[in-house]
Amino acid sequence: MKEKVAFVNGVYAAGAKLKFHHRQEVKKQFNQDPNWVEPYYIERFYEIVDEHRSKKAGYQVNLVAEAMDAFYSNYDNTAIPLLEAVRIVSLAQDGNTEKADLYLLKAQKRYKP
C-alpha cells in the first residue's frame, strides 16, 4: 500500500508543480502588457490539472489509493491507464459523479481489456 500512496502523492505533486511553473511562465511573458486577459484555454488547462487531484481527500492520499484499488477490481477497468483512473477516482471523491461516470464510460469504451 505504501507504493500506491507514494504514486498518488507523486501524481498530486507533479500536477501542483506543473501548474505553478506554468503560471510563472505566463506571468513572465505577459507581465508587460496591461491589456492582456488570460485566455480560456489556460483556465481550462488548470481545471483539467485540478481534476486529477481530489480536494476532499486533501492530504489523505491513502483514501485515493484505496479507491484506486476498488476501481481496478472491476474487470472492465483493468486496461484504463493510471492517470485516467486517478482523474476518474478524484472526480468521484469530490462528489462530481456525473463527470466521473462520463469519463469512466469513455475510458471503458476506449481501453477495452
DSSP file (Angstrom, degrees, kcal/mol; ACC not computed):
  #  RESIDUE AA STRUCTURE BP1 BP2  ACC     N-H-->O    O-->H-N    N-H-->O    O-->H-N    TCO  KAPPA ALPHA  PHI   PSI    X-CA   Y-CA   Z-CA
    1    1 A M     >        0   0    0      0, 0.0     4,-2.4     0, 0.0     5,-0.2   0.000 360.0 360.0 360.0 -30.1    0.0    0.0    0.0
    2    2 A K  H  >  +     0   0    0      1,-0.2     4,-2.4     2,-0.2     5,-0.2   0.891 360.0  51.3 -60.0 -39.2    2.9    2.4    0.6
    3    3 A E  H  > S+     0   0    0      2,-0.2     4,-2.2     1,-0.2    -1,-0.2   0.891 109.7  49.4 -66.1 -39.1    3.9    2.2   -3.0
    4    4 A K  H  > S+     0   0    0      2,-0.2     4,-2.5     1,-0.2     5,-0.2   0.919 111.8  47.9 -66.3 -43.7    0.4    3.1   -4.1
    5    5 A V  H  X S+     0   0    0     -4,-2.4     4,-2.6     1,-0.2    -2,-0.2   0.903 111.6  51.3 -63.0 -41.1    0.2    6.0   -1.7
    6    6 A A  H  X S+     0   0    0     -4,-2.4     4,-2.2    -5,-0.2    -2,-0.2   0.890 109.7  50.3 -63.4 -39.5    3.6    7.2   -2.9
    7    7 A F  H  X S+     0   0    0     -4,-2.2     4,-2.4     2,-0.2    -2,-0.2   0.950 112.2  45.4 -63.8 -48.9    2.4    7.0   -6.5
    8    8 A V  H  X S+     0   0    0     -4,-2.5     4,-2.4     1,-0.2    -2,-0.2   0.907 112.6  52.0 -62.0 -41.2   -0.7    9.0   -5.9
    9    9 A N  H  X S+     0   0    0     -4,-2.6     4,-2.5     1,-0.2    -1,-0.2   0.892 109.4  50.4 -61.0 -40.0    1.3   11.6   -3.9
   10   10 A G  H  X S+     0   0    0     -4,-2.2     4,-2.7     2,-0.2    -2,-0.2   0.886 109.0  50.6 -65.2 -40.2    3.7   11.9   -6.8
   11   11 A V  H  X S+     0   0    0     -4,-2.4     4,-2.2     2,-0.2    -2,-0.2   0.929 112.6  47.1 -62.6 -44.7    0.9   12.5   -9.3
   12   12 A Y  H  X S+     0   0    0     -4,-2.4     4,-2.2     2,-0.2    -2,-0.2   0.922 113.7  47.3 -62.8 -44.6   -0.5   15.2   -7.0
   13   13 A A  H  X S+     0   0    0     -4,-2.5     4,-2.6     1,-0.2     5,-0.2   0.903 111.4  50.8 -65.3 -41.5    2.9   16.8   -6.5
   14   14 A A  H  X S+     0   0    0     -4,-2.7     4,-2.6     1,-0.2    -1,-0.2   0.907 110.4  49.7 -63.7 -41.3    3.6   16.7  -10.2
   15   15 A G  H  X S+     0   0    0     -4,-2.2     4,-2.2     2,-0.2    -1,-0.2   0.909 111.9  47.7 -63.3 -42.5    0.3   18.4  -11.1
   16   16 A A  H  X S+     0   0    0     -4,-2.2     4,-2.3     2,-0.2    -2,-0.2   0.914 114.0  46.7 -65.2 -43.4    0.8   21.1   -8.5
   17   17 A K  H  X S+     0   0    0     -4,-2.6     4,-2.8     2,-0.2     5,-0.3   0.908 111.2  52.0 -65.0 -42.4    4.4   21.8   -9.7
   18   18 A L  H  X S+     0   0    0     -4,-2.6     4,-2.2    -5,-0.2    -2,-0.2   0.931 112.1  45.6 -58.7 -47.0    3.3   21.8  -13.4
   19   19 A K  H  X S+     0   0    0     -4,-2.2     4,-2.3     2,-0.2    -1,-0.2   0.905 113.0  50.8 -64.2 -42.7    0.5   24.3  -12.6
   20   20 A F  H  X S+     0   0    0     -4,-2.3     4,-2.0     2,-0.2    -2,-0.2   0.944 112.9  44.2 -60.9 -50.4    2.9   26.5  -10.5
   21   21 A H  H  X S+     0   0    0     -4,-2.8     4,-2.2     1,-0.2    -1,-0.2   0.871 112.1  53.2 -66.4 -36.1    5.6   26.7  -13.2
   22   22 A H  H  X S+     0   0    0     -4,-2.2     4,-2.4    -5,-0.3    -1,-0.2   0.927 108.6  49.8 -64.2 -43.6    3.1   27.3  -16.0
   23   23 A R  H  X S+     0   0    0     -4,-2.3     4,-2.3     1,-0.2    -2,-0.2   0.901 109.8  51.9 -60.9 -40.7    1.6   30.2  -14.0
   24   24 A Q  H  X S+     0   0    0     -4,-2.0     4,-2.2     1,-0.2    -1,-0.2   0.912 110.4  47.8 -62.8 -42.8    5.1   31.7  -13.5
   25   25 A E  H  X S+     0   0    0     -4,-2.2     4,-2.3     2,-0.2    -2,-0.2   0.892 110.3  51.7 -66.1 -39.9    5.8   31.4  -17.2
   26   26 A V  H  X S+     0   0    0     -4,-2.4     4,-2.0     1,-0.2    -1,-0.2   0.917 110.4  49.4 -62.6 -42.4    2.5   33.1  -18.2
   27   27 A K  H  X S+     0   0    0     -4,-2.3     4,-0.7     1,-0.2    -2,-0.2   0.912 110.8  50.4 -62.3 -42.9    3.3   35.9  -15.8
   28   28 A K  H >< S+     0   0    0     -4,-2.2     3,-0.5     1,-0.2     4,-0.3   0.915 113.4  44.8 -61.3 -43.9    6.8   36.4  -17.2
   29   29 A Q  H 3< S+     0   0    0     -4,-2.3     3,-0.2     1,-0.2    -1,-0.2   0.853 124.5  30.6 -72.5 -35.0    5.5   36.5  -20.8
   30   30 A F  H >< S+     0   0    0     -4,-2.0     3,-0.5    -5,-0.2    -1,-0.2   0.161  84.9 105.5-114.8  19.5    2.6   38.8  -20.3
   31   31 A N  T << S+     0   0    0     -4,-0.7    -1,-0.2    -3,-0.5    -2,-0.1   0.809  81.2  51.4 -66.6 -30.8    3.8   41.0  -17.4
   32   32 A Q  T 3  S+     0   0    0     -4,-0.3    -1,-0.2    -3,-0.2    -2,-0.1   0.649  92.6  81.1 -84.0 -16.2    4.5   44.0  -19.7
   33   33 A D    X   -     0   0    0     -3,-0.5     3,-1.1     1,-0.2    -1,-0.1  -0.810  53.6-173.4 -99.6 107.3    1.0   44.1  -21.3
   34   34 A P  T 3  S+     0   0    0      0, 0.0    -1,-0.2     0, 0.0    -2,-0.0   0.701  85.4  55.3 -71.8 -17.5   -1.6   45.8  -19.2
   35   35 A N  T 3  S+     0   0    0      2,-0.1     2,-0.2     0, 0.0    -2,-0.0   0.428  79.6 121.5 -93.0   0.6   -4.4   44.9  -21.6
   36   36 A W    <   -     0   0    0     -3,-1.1     2,-0.4    -6,-0.2    -6,-0.0  -0.444  41.9-168.0 -72.1 134.4   -3.7   41.2  -21.5
   37   37 A V        -     0   0    0     -2,-0.2    -2,-0.1     0, 0.0    -1,-0.0  -0.979  31.7-107.5-120.6 134.1   -6.5   38.9  -20.4
   38   38 A E        -     0   0    0     -2,-0.4     5,-0.0     1,-0.1   -12,-0.0  -0.415  40.1-124.4 -62.3 123.4   -5.9   35.3  -19.6
   39   39 A P    >>  -     0   0    0      0, 0.0     4,-1.3     0, 0.0     3,-0.8  -0.243  16.8-113.6 -68.7 159.6   -7.4   33.2  -22.4
   40   40 A Y  H 3> S+     0   0    0      1,-0.2     4,-2.9     2,-0.2     5,-0.2   0.843 111.0  64.7 -62.6 -35.8   -9.9   30.5  -21.7
   41   41 A Y  H 3> S+     0   0    0      1,-0.2     4,-2.0     2,-0.2    -1,-0.2   0.833 101.4  50.4 -63.1 -30.4   -7.6   27.6  -22.8
   42   42 A I  H <> S+     0   0    0     -3,-0.8     4,-2.0     2,-0.2    -1,-0.2   0.923 111.5  47.9 -70.2 -43.3   -5.2   28.4  -19.9
   43   43 A E  H  X S+     0   0    0     -4,-1.3     4,-1.9     1,-0.2    -2,-0.2   0.908 112.5  49.3 -60.6 -42.4   -8.1   28.4  -17.4
   44   44 A R  H  X S+     0   0    0     -4,-2.9     4,-2.4     2,-0.2    -1,-0.2   0.877 106.7  56.0 -66.5 -37.3   -9.3   25.1  -18.9
   45   45 A F  H  X S+     0   0    0     -4,-2.0     4,-2.2    -5,-0.2    -1,-0.2   0.925 108.2  47.9 -58.8 -45.1   -5.8   23.6  -18.6
   46   46 A Y  H  X S+     0   0    0     -4,-2.0     4,-2.3     1,-0.2    -1,-0.2   0.868 109.6  53.4 -65.0 -36.4   -5.8   24.4  -14.9
   47   47 A E  H  X S+     0   0    0     -4,-1.9     4,-1.5     2,-0.2    -1,-0.2   0.907 108.8  49.2 -63.8 -41.6   -9.2   22.9  -14.5
   48   48 A I  H  X S+     0   0    0     -4,-2.4     4,-0.6     2,-0.2    -2,-0.2   0.912 110.9  49.5 -65.5 -42.0   -8.0   19.7  -16.1
   49   49 A V  H >< S+     0   0    0     -4,-2.2     3,-1.2     1,-0.2    -1,-0.2   0.915 110.5  51.2 -61.5 -41.9   -5.0   19.5  -13.9
   50   50 A D  H >< S+     0   0    0     -4,-2.3     3,-1.7     1,-0.3    -1,-0.2   0.777  97.7  66.9 -67.9 -25.9   -7.2   20.1  -10.8
   51   51 A E  H 3< S+     0   0    0     -4,-1.5    -1,-0.3     1,-0.3    40,-0.2   0.737  93.7  60.6 -65.6 -20.7   -9.5   17.2  -11.9
   52   52 A H  T << S+     0   0    0     -3,-1.2     2,-0.4    -4,-0.6    -1,-0.3   0.444  99.4  66.8 -85.8  -0.1   -6.6   14.9  -11.2
   53   53 A R  S <  S-     0   0    0     -3,-1.7     2,-0.6    -4,-0.1    -1,-0.1  -0.984  78.2-136.0-125.3 128.4   -6.5   15.9   -7.5
   54   54 A S     >  -     0   0    0     -2,-0.4     4,-1.0     1,-0.2    37,-0.1  -0.706  12.4-167.7 -81.5 120.2   -9.2   15.2   -5.0
   55   55 A K  T  4 S+     0   0    0     -2,-0.6    -1,-0.2    35,-0.2     4,-0.1   0.855  86.5  53.0 -75.7 -35.1   -9.8   18.3   -2.9
   56   56 A K  T  4 S+     0   0    0      1,-0.2    -1,-0.2    34,-0.2     3,-0.1   0.856 106.6  51.9 -70.3 -34.2  -11.9   16.4   -0.4
   57   57 A A  T >4 S+     0   0    0      1,-0.2     3,-2.4    33,-0.1    -1,-0.2   0.830  83.4 169.6 -70.9 -30.3   -9.3   13.8    0.2
   58   58 A G  T 3<  -     0   0    0     -4,-1.0    -1,-0.2     1,-0.3    -4,-0.1  -0.326  69.8 -12.4  59.0-127.1   -6.7   16.5    0.9
   59   59 A Y  T 3  S+     0   0    0      1,-0.2     2,-1.7    -3,-0.1    -1,-0.3   0.426 113.6  96.3 -87.7   1.4   -3.5   15.1    2.2
   60   60 A Q    X>  +     0   0    0     -3,-2.4     3,-1.7     1,-0.2     4,-0.6  -0.503  43.1 159.8 -88.2  68.4   -5.1   11.7    2.9
   61   61 A V  H 3>  +     0   0    0     -2,-1.7     4,-2.3     1,-0.3    -1,-0.2   0.661  61.1  76.6 -68.6 -14.2   -3.9   10.2   -0.3
   62   62 A N  H 3> S+     0   0    0      1,-0.2     4,-2.4     2,-0.2    -1,-0.3   0.823  89.5  58.4 -64.1 -28.5   -4.4    6.7    1.1
   63   63 A L  H <> S+     0   0    0     -3,-1.7     4,-2.0     2,-0.2    -1,-0.2   0.903 107.5  45.5 -64.3 -40.7   -8.2    7.3    0.5
   64   64 A V  H  X S+     0   0    0     -4,-0.6     4,-2.2     2,-0.2    -2,-0.2   0.901 111.4  52.5 -69.1 -40.4   -7.4    7.8   -3.2
   65   65 A A  H  X S+     0   0    0     -4,-2.3     4,-1.8     2,-0.2    -2,-0.2   0.904 110.7  47.6 -62.1 -41.0   -5.1    4.8   -3.3
   66   66 A E  H  X S+     0   0    0     -4,-2.4     4,-2.0     2,-0.2    -1,-0.2   0.889 110.8  51.2 -66.7 -38.6   -7.9    2.6   -1.7
   67   67 A A  H  X S+     0   0    0     -4,-2.0     4,-2.3     1,-0.2    -2,-0.2   0.850 106.9  54.7 -66.0 -33.2  -10.4    4.0   -4.2
   68   68 A M  H  X S+     0   0    0     -4,-2.2     4,-2.6     2,-0.2    -1,-0.2   0.892 105.6  52.6 -65.8 -39.2   -8.0    3.1   -7.0
   69   69 A D  H  X S+     0   0    0     -4,-1.8     4,-0.8     1,-0.2    -2,-0.2   0.933 111.6  45.7 -59.4 -45.7   -7.9   -0.5   -5.7
   70   70 A A  H  < S+     0   0    0     -4,-2.0     4,-0.4     1,-0.2     3,-0.4   0.883 111.1  54.2 -64.7 -37.8  -11.7   -0.6   -5.8
   71   71 A F  H >< S+     0   0    0     -4,-2.3     3,-1.1     1,-0.2     6,-0.2   0.931 111.3  43.5 -61.2 -47.6  -11.6    1.0   -9.3
   72   72 A Y  H 3< S+     0   0    0     -4,-2.6    -1,-0.2     1,-0.2    -2,-0.2   0.545  95.1  78.0 -80.5  -6.1   -9.3   -1.7  -10.7
   73   73 A S  T 3< S+     0   0    0     -4,-0.8     2,-0.5    -3,-0.4    -1,-0.2   0.709  78.7  84.9 -72.8 -17.4  -11.1   -4.5   -9.0
   74   74 A N  S X  S-     0   0    0     -3,-1.1     3,-1.7    -4,-0.4     4,-0.4  -0.749  80.1-141.6 -83.7 125.8  -13.7   -4.2  -11.8
   75   75 A Y  G >  S+     0   0    0     -2,-0.5     3,-1.4     1,-0.3     4,-0.3   0.841  98.1  62.1 -57.3 -36.7  -12.5   -6.2  -14.8
   76   76 A D  G 3  S+     0   0    0      1,-0.3    -1,-0.3     2,-0.1     3,-0.3   0.689 104.3  49.8 -64.9 -17.3  -13.8   -3.5  -17.3
   77   77 A N  G X  S+     0   0    0     -3,-1.7     3,-1.3    -6,-0.2    -1,-0.3   0.446  80.0  96.7-100.2  -1.4  -11.4   -1.0  -15.8
   78   78 A T  T <  S+     0   0    0     -3,-1.4    -1,-0.2    -4,-0.4    -2,-0.1   0.761  85.2  47.1 -65.9 -25.2   -8.2   -3.1  -15.9
   79   79 A A  T 3  S+     0   0    0     32,-0.4    -1,-0.3    -4,-0.3    -2,-0.1   0.483  83.9 111.3 -94.4  -2.6   -6.9   -1.6  -19.2
   80   80 A I  S <  S-     0   0    0     -3,-1.3     5,-0.1    31,-0.1    28,-0.1  -0.563  76.0-111.7 -74.3 130.2   -7.5    2.0  -18.2
   81   81 A P     >  -     0   0    0      0, 0.0     4,-2.2     0, 0.0     3,-0.2  -0.191  25.0-112.6 -61.2 154.8   -4.2    3.9  -17.8
   82   82 A L  H  > S+     0   0    0      1,-0.2     4,-2.7     2,-0.2     5,-0.2   0.881 113.5  51.1 -58.7 -44.3   -3.3    5.1  -14.3
   83   83 A L  H  > S+     0   0    0      1,-0.2     4,-2.0     2,-0.2    -1,-0.2   0.876 109.9  50.3 -67.0 -34.9   -3.6    8.8  -14.9
   84   84 A E  H  > S+     0   0    0      2,-0.2     4,-2.4     1,-0.2    -1,-0.2   0.917 111.7  49.4 -63.3 -41.9   -7.1    8.4  -16.4
   85   85 A A  H  X S+     0   0    0     -4,-2.2     4,-2.9     1,-0.2     5,-0.3   0.899 108.4  52.3 -65.0 -40.7   -8.1    6.3  -13.3
   86   86 A V  H  X S+     0   0    0     -4,-2.7     4,-2.6     1,-0.2    -1,-0.2   0.913 110.5  49.1 -61.0 -41.9   -6.7    9.0  -10.9
   87   87 A R  H  X S+     0   0    0     -4,-2.0     4,-2.3     2,-0.2    -2,-0.2   0.934 113.7  45.0 -62.7 -47.0   -8.8   11.6  -12.7
   88   88 A I  H  X S+     0   0    0     -4,-2.4     4,-2.2     1,-0.2    -2,-0.2   0.929 116.1  45.7 -64.2 -46.4  -12.0    9.5  -12.5
   89   89 A V  H  X S+     0   0    0     -4,-2.9     4,-2.6     2,-0.2    -1,-0.2   0.899 112.4  51.0 -65.7 -40.8  -11.4    8.5   -8.9
   90   90 A S  H  X S+     0   0    0     -4,-2.6     4,-1.7    -5,-0.3   -34,-0.2   0.909 110.2  49.1 -64.8 -41.9  -10.6   12.1   -7.9
   91   91 A L  H  <>S+     0   0    0     -4,-2.3     5,-2.3   -40,-0.2     4,-0.2   0.922 112.8  47.7 -62.1 -43.0  -13.7   13.4   -9.5
   92   92 A A  H ><5S+     0   0    0     -4,-2.2     3,-1.4     1,-0.2    -2,-0.2   0.893 108.8  54.3 -65.3 -39.3  -15.8   10.8   -7.8
   93   93 A Q  H 3<5S+     0   0    0     -4,-2.6    -1,-0.2     1,-0.3    -2,-0.2   0.852 106.6  52.4 -62.3 -34.4  -14.2   11.5   -4.4
   94   94 A D  T 3<5S-     0   0    0     -4,-1.7    -1,-0.3    -5,-0.2    -2,-0.2   0.449 121.9-107.0 -82.9   0.5  -15.1   15.2   -4.8
   95   95 A G  T < 5S+     0   0    0     -3,-1.4     2,-1.4    -4,-0.2     3,-0.3   0.530  83.3 127.2  89.0   5.6  -18.7   14.3   -5.5
   96   96 A N     >< +     0   0    0     -5,-2.3     4,-2.1    -6,-0.2     5,-0.1  -0.474  25.2 152.7 -91.2  63.5  -18.6   15.1   -9.2
   97   97 A T  H  >  +     0   0    0     -2,-1.4     4,-3.0     1,-0.2     5,-0.2   0.817  61.3  58.3 -70.6 -32.7  -20.1   11.7  -10.0
   98   98 A E  H  > S+     0   0    0     -3,-0.3     4,-2.1     2,-0.2    -1,-0.2   0.948 111.7  41.4 -62.3 -46.6  -21.8   12.7  -13.3
   99   99 A K  H  > S+     0   0    0      2,-0.2     4,-2.5     1,-0.2    -2,-0.2   0.900 115.4  51.3 -66.8 -40.5  -18.5   13.8  -14.8
  100  100 A A  H  X S+     0   0    0     -4,-2.1     4,-2.4     1,-0.2    -2,-0.2   0.914 110.4  48.9 -62.7 -43.1  -16.6   10.9  -13.3
  101  101 A D  H  X S+     0   0    0     -4,-3.0     4,-2.6     2,-0.2    -1,-0.2   0.887 110.4  51.2 -64.5 -38.8  -19.2    8.4  -14.8
  102  102 A L  H  X S+     0   0    0     -4,-2.1     4,-2.3    -5,-0.2    -2,-0.2   0.939 112.5  45.2 -63.4 -47.1  -18.9   10.1  -18.2
  103  103 A Y  H  X S+     0   0    0     -4,-2.5     4,-2.5     1,-0.2    -2,-0.2   0.871 112.2  53.5 -63.7 -36.1  -15.1    9.8  -18.2
  104  104 A L  H  X S+     0   0    0     -4,-2.4     4,-2.8     2,-0.2     5,-0.2   0.933 109.2  47.1 -64.4 -46.0  -15.4    6.2  -16.9
  105  105 A L  H  X S+     0   0    0     -4,-2.6     4,-1.9     1,-0.2    -2,-0.2   0.911 113.5  48.6 -62.6 -42.1  -17.7    5.2  -19.8
  106  106 A K  H  X S+     0   0    0     -4,-2.3     4,-2.3     1,-0.2    -1,-0.2   0.918 113.4  47.2 -62.8 -42.9  -15.5    6.9  -22.3
  107  107 A A  H  X S+     0   0    0     -4,-2.5     4,-3.1     1,-0.2    -2,-0.2   0.895 110.4  51.5 -67.6 -39.9  -12.4    5.2  -20.9
  108  108 A Q  H  < S+     0   0    0     -4,-2.8    -1,-0.2     1,-0.2    -2,-0.2   0.868 113.1  46.2 -64.7 -35.1  -14.0    1.8  -20.8
  109  109 A K  H  < S+     0   0    0     -4,-1.9     3,-0.3    -5,-0.2    -2,-0.2   0.894 118.1  42.0 -71.8 -39.7  -15.0    2.2  -24.4
  110  110 A R  H  < S+     0   0    0     -4,-2.3     2,-0.7     1,-0.2    -2,-0.2   0.885 119.9  40.7 -76.1 -40.2  -11.6    3.4  -25.5
  111  111 A Y  S  < S-     0   0    0     -4,-3.1   -32,-0.4    -5,-0.2    -1,-0.2  -0.730  75.3-179.4-114.3  81.1   -9.5    0.9  -23.4
  112  112 A K              0   0    0     -2,-0.7    -3,-0.1    -3,-0.3   -36,-0.1  -0.621 360.0 360.0 -82.3 138.1  -11.1   -2.5  -23.6
  113  113 A P              0   0    0      0, 0.0    -1,-0.1     0, 0.0   -36,-0.1   0.502 360.0 360.0 -70.6 360.0   -9.4   -5.3  -21.7
